[in-house]
Amino acid sequence: MSSVCLSTAYLAPVSYYKTLCNRDHVIIERCCNYVKQTYRNRCNIISANGLIPLSIPVIKPATAKCLTRDIRISDHDNWQHMHWNAIVSAYGSSPFFEYYQDDIFPFFKKDYSGTFLFDFNESLRETICRLLEITPDIVYSQEYADYTGSEVDDFRELIHPKKEIGEKVRLQPYYQVFSSKLGFIPDASILDLLFNMGPESLLVLYDRI
């Protein structure tokens, strides 16, 4: 049985969902120290001008270190409205945007101020998994563990906005709305794959193209 540990992620990249699809068992980390500038509270979408990072503003407890599970969402900067407008601008002309938008929009309409970021991310992940029709075997960590030398692959910091995913998770090119202008841009948010490929997203996630 192949096992992997992942961090929580906001509209995680394609490599994250490919990992969900191709592992027997997945641990999603709740108990690590929260770190800025990771996929925990950000994603990358693709517009006509290239990658656009979207970040959820968060509220941290007044301590030097805090656990990811204790981070709450802030209402700063009207972020939901800004994120949804950016998503519509980037993917409004994609083949499957109209098909899936009603499932995604509620996350940008309901007030999530004060909600735990981890819970918000997981609700989004569950929705995306339902739309993709995948059912990964997932558990949540109850304490922080060091997986060095174990049979669990530690991807908590491997799938990261500032790191290339490399050979750990091979990514297949697929149709993107702006590829004629920008070329193929790998490992954007799962929304990029979902809105561009629809049900055929599974062919990419399972390497069947």
C-alpha positions as CSV (number, residue, x, y, z in Angstrom):
1,M,0.0,0.0,0.0
2,S,1.4,3.4,-1.0
3,S,0.9,6.2,1.5
4,V,1.7,9.9,1.4
5,C,1.3,12.9,3.7
6,L,0.2,16.3,2.2
7,S,-0.4,19.7,3.7
8,T,-3.8,21.3,3.5
9,A,-4.1,23.5,0.4
10,Y,-6.5,26.2,-1.1
11,L,-7.6,25.0,-4.5
12,A,-4.5,22.9,-4.7
13,P,-2.4,22.4,-7.8
14,V,-2.8,19.6,-10.3
15,S,0.1,17.7,-8.7
16,Y,-1.8,17.6,-5.4
17,Y,-4.8,16.0,-7.0
18,K,-2.7,13.6,-9.1
19,T,-1.2,12.5,-5.8
20,L,-4.7,12.0,-4.3
21,C,-5.6,9.8,-7.3
22,N,-2.5,7.6,-7.3
23,R,-2.0,6.8,-3.7
24,D,-3.8,4.1,-1.6
25,H,-3.7,6.1,1.6
26,V,-3.4,9.9,2.2
27,I,-2.7,11.8,5.4
28,I,-3.6,15.5,5.4
29,E,-1.5,17.4,7.9
30,R,-3.3,19.4,10.6
31,C,-0.6,19.7,13.2
32,C,2.4,21.3,11.5
33,N,3.4,24.9,12.2
34,Y,1.7,27.3,9.8
35,V,4.1,28.8,7.2
36,K,3.4,31.7,5.0
37,Q,3.7,31.7,1.2
38,T,2.6,28.1,0.7
39,Y,-0.4,26.5,-0.9
40,R,-2.1,26.4,2.5
41,N,-3.8,29.7,1.8
42,R,-2.9,30.4,-1.9
43,C,-3.4,29.0,-5.4
44,N,-2.3,30.0,-8.9
45,I,-4.7,30.4,-11.8
46,I,-3.9,31.2,-15.4
47,S,-5.1,34.4,-17.1
48,A,-4.4,35.8,-20.5
49,N,-1.3,37.5,-19.0
50,G,0.0,34.4,-17.2
51,L,-0.1,33.1,-13.7
52,I,-2.1,35.0,-11.1
53,P,-1.6,34.1,-7.4
54,L,-4.6,34.3,-5.2
55,S,-4.1,34.4,-1.4
56,I,-6.6,34.1,1.4
57,P,-6.0,36.6,4.2
58,V,-5.6,34.8,7.6
59,I,-5.8,35.5,11.3
60,K,-2.9,34.0,13.3
61,P,-3.0,33.5,17.1
62,A,-0.7,35.9,19.0
63,T,2.0,33.3,19.4
64,A,5.4,32.9,17.8
65,K,4.3,29.6,16.3
66,C,0.8,28.2,15.7
67,L,-0.5,25.1,14.2
68,T,-2.1,25.0,10.8
69,R,-5.4,23.8,12.3
70,D,-5.7,26.9,14.4
71,I,-5.5,29.4,11.5
72,R,-8.7,31.3,10.8
73,I,-9.8,33.2,7.7
74,S,-9.9,37.0,7.8
75,D,-12.5,39.2,6.0
76,H,-9.7,41.6,5.0
77,D,-9.7,43.1,1.4
78,N,-13.0,41.6,0.3
79,W,-10.9,38.6,-0.9
80,Q,-13.8,36.4,-1.9
81,H,-15.2,38.9,-4.4
82,M,-11.7,39.6,-5.8
83,H,-10.9,35.9,-6.1
84,W,-14.1,35.0,-7.9
85,N,-13.8,37.9,-10.3
86,A,-10.3,36.8,-11.2
87,I,-11.5,33.2,-11.7
88,V,-14.3,34.3,-14.0
89,S,-11.9,36.5,-15.9
90,A,-9.4,33.7,-16.3
91,Y,-11.8,30.8,-17.1
92,G,-15.1,32.3,-18.2
93,S,-14.4,31.3,-21.8
94,S,-13.1,27.8,-20.9
95,P,-15.0,24.8,-22.1
96,F,-16.4,23.6,-18.8
97,F,-16.7,26.8,-16.7
98,E,-20.5,27.1,-17.0
99,Y,-20.8,23.4,-16.2
100,Y,-19.0,23.7,-12.9
101,Q,-19.3,27.3,-11.8
102,D,-22.5,26.7,-9.7
103,D,-20.6,24.2,-7.5
104,I,-17.6,26.5,-6.9
105,F,-19.3,29.9,-6.6
106,P,-20.8,29.3,-3.1
107,F,-17.4,29.2,-1.6
108,F,-16.9,32.8,-2.7
109,K,-20.4,34.0,-1.7
110,K,-20.9,32.7,1.8
111,D,-19.1,34.7,4.6
112,Y,-16.3,32.5,5.9
113,S,-14.8,35.1,8.2
114,G,-13.5,33.5,11.3
115,T,-13.8,30.0,9.8
116,F,-10.8,27.7,10.2
117,L,-8.7,27.7,7.0
118,F,-8.2,24.0,7.3
119,D,-12.0,23.4,7.3
120,F,-12.6,25.7,4.4
121,N,-9.8,24.0,2.3
122,E,-11.2,20.6,3.1
123,S,-14.8,21.6,2.1
124,L,-13.4,22.8,-1.2
125,R,-11.3,19.7,-1.7
126,E,-14.3,17.5,-1.0
127,T,-16.3,19.4,-3.6
128,I,-13.5,19.2,-6.2
129,C,-13.1,15.4,-5.6
130,R,-16.9,15.0,-6.1
131,L,-16.8,16.9,-9.4
132,L,-13.8,14.8,-10.5
133,E,-15.5,11.7,-9.3
134,I,-12.6,10.5,-7.2
135,T,-12.7,9.1,-3.7
136,P,-9.3,9.1,-2.1
137,D,-8.8,7.3,1.2
138,I,-8.0,10.3,3.5
139,V,-7.3,10.7,7.2
140,Y,-6.2,13.7,9.2
141,S,-3.2,13.8,11.4
142,Q,-3.7,14.0,15.1
143,E,-0.1,15.0,15.9
144,Y,2.9,16.0,13.9
145,A,5.0,13.0,12.7
146,D,8.5,12.7,11.2
147,Y,8.2,10.3,8.3
148,T,11.9,9.9,7.6
149,G,12.7,6.3,7.0
150,S,9.0,5.3,7.1
151,E,6.8,3.9,4.3
152,V,4.9,7.2,4.1
153,D,6.2,9.7,1.4
154,D,6.4,13.2,2.9
155,F,5.0,15.6,0.3
156,R,4.1,18.3,2.9
157,E,6.7,20.7,1.6
158,L,7.4,19.1,-1.8
159,I,4.2,20.5,-3.4
160,H,5.1,24.2,-2.9
161,P,4.6,27.4,-5.0
162,K,8.4,28.0,-5.0
163,K,9.5,24.5,-5.9
164,E,9.3,22.6,-9.1
165,I,7.5,19.3,-8.6
166,G,10.0,17.4,-10.7
167,E,9.9,13.6,-11.1
168,K,8.0,12.9,-7.9
169,V,4.7,13.7,-9.6
170,R,5.0,13.7,-13.4
171,L,2.5,16.1,-15.1
172,Q,1.0,15.6,-18.5
173,P,0.2,18.7,-20.7
174,Y,-3.4,19.3,-21.4
175,Y,-5.6,21.9,-23.2
176,Q,-5.4,25.4,-21.7
177,V,-7.4,28.4,-22.9
178,F,-4.4,30.6,-23.4
179,S,-1.8,28.0,-24.4
180,S,-1.6,29.5,-28.0
181,K,-0.3,32.7,-26.4
182,L,1.5,31.5,-23.3
183,G,2.4,27.9,-24.0
184,F,1.5,25.1,-21.6
185,I,1.9,26.2,-17.9
186,P,2.1,23.2,-15.6
187,D,0.8,22.7,-12.1
188,A,-1.7,25.6,-11.8
189,S,-4.7,25.2,-9.5
190,I,-7.0,22.2,-10.1
191,L,-9.5,24.7,-11.3
192,D,-7.4,25.1,-14.4
193,L,-7.6,21.4,-15.2
194,L,-11.3,21.1,-14.3
195,F,-12.5,24.1,-16.3
196,N,-10.4,23.3,-19.3
197,M,-10.8,19.5,-19.4
198,G,-14.0,18.6,-17.5
199,P,-14.6,14.9,-17.2
200,E,-11.4,14.2,-19.1
201,S,-9.4,15.6,-16.2
202,L,-9.1,12.1,-15.0
203,L,-7.1,11.2,-18.1
204,V,-4.5,13.7,-17.0
205,L,-4.6,12.7,-13.3
206,Y,-4.2,9.0,-14.2
207,D,-1.7,9.5,-17.1
208,R,-4.1,8.1,-19.7
209,I,-3.5,10.7,-22.4
